[in-house]
Amino acid sequence: MTMKHEPTIDLARRASLGATSKATLSAAAIALLASGGAMAAQRAAPPKRRKTFRSAQDWVTAFFEKGADVVLGYYADKFVWEDVEFGQTITTKEELYKAFVVFNNSGPGSPFGVHKFEMISYDGGTVPARSRPETRQAGVPAGWDEAQYARLTKNMLLGSDFDYDEWGYMQWVWQAGHNADFFGIPAKGKTTYTRGTTTQHYRDGKIVRCRTHWNFREFAIQLGVIPPPDEAWRNNK
């Protein structure tokens, strides 16, 4: 009976192959550990954001304490500013200046009264790469009036093609002592209190989108324009 023998490798050759294999494995392990460490460091240390609670407070008071000229510097050359409650949208610095120059005199005798804003909370951060919002592409939904749908969404889509690298969401409170009518609403001699939110998107530290919502109903109730909400539902069984 003939026995088959596997090829033999001399001891020196075996040692050489073993050393090469270990070196290769060690290099791969080091590379894997290094990449894992880099990824962990990246997760642990996100890009440093530029906007903070302090910068948000600075922005919300600038209209009344620093003047329209200073306000213009907060915004990029192309931007969208919108007050949803008043249905007002601004897209040029010329319009922005006209809108806020009336607030330049914030003293007790200011025609537009004395307005105090206080930032309550700020949330925001940077994004890994410049981004844009994802928007609806499917057209007018079934059952919608086309003209009304277009009217509602037109301003919502303004600025959706502007890139941004940082965002911020703010909650603030507003106290207004009125020395005259406020945008056509009788308000002279009254003080109103309400709350609001502003969402902003920034590129290179400048605002490209700025949209504000505030509690107009509460504001109007305090000025006697509309009655308080009916809460009879609280008595429901």
Secondary structure as UniProt FT lines:
FT   HELIX           11..44
FT   HELIX           53..65
FT   HELIX           68..72
FT   TURN            73..74
FT   STRAND          75..83
FT   TURN            84..87
FT   STRAND          88..90
FT   HELIX           93..100
FT   HELIX           101..103
FT   TURN            108..109
FT   TURN            111..112
FT   STRAND          114..131
FT   TURN            142..143
FT   HELIX           146..157
FT   TURN            158..161
FT   STRAND          164..177
FT   TURN            183..184
FT   TURN            188..189
FT   STRAND          191..203
FT   TURN            204..205
FT   STRAND          206..214
FT   HELIX           216..222
FT   TURN            223..224
FT   HELIX           232..235
//
